[in-house]
């Protein structure tokens, strides 16, 4: 099983972020999206 981690703050989430996750889902069996906290 091929897995990938997509990390980021996603603040705000954009269509570009969604495109990365969608493309990853076509290339890997499992996609884990890790949302980090931004200290802005």
N, C-alpha and C positions, 0 to 999 in steps of 0.2 A: 504494500500500500504506500503510495506516494503522498506525503503531507507537506504543507507549506504554511508558514506563519506570515501574516500581513500586519505589521505593527504600525501604529500612528496615533495622533491625537484626534484626527478627524473633526477638527473644530474650526469651522463647521464641515460636515460631510458634504462632499461635492459629487457631481456626476463623474469626475475623474477618479475619485476613490472607488465609486461603485463599479466603474469599468475595470479597474485593477482587480477587484474581487471577482467579477464575472469572468475575466480572462483566466485568472488563477483557477477558478472552478472547472474550466474546460481542460486545463493542463494537469491538475492534481486530483487525487481521489478525495482528499480532505483539505479544507481551507479553514484555518483558525485565524480570526480577526482579533488582535489584541489592541484594545483601546487604552491609551495612556492618558494620564492627567496632565494638563498643561498648567504651569504655575504662573500664568500671565497676570 
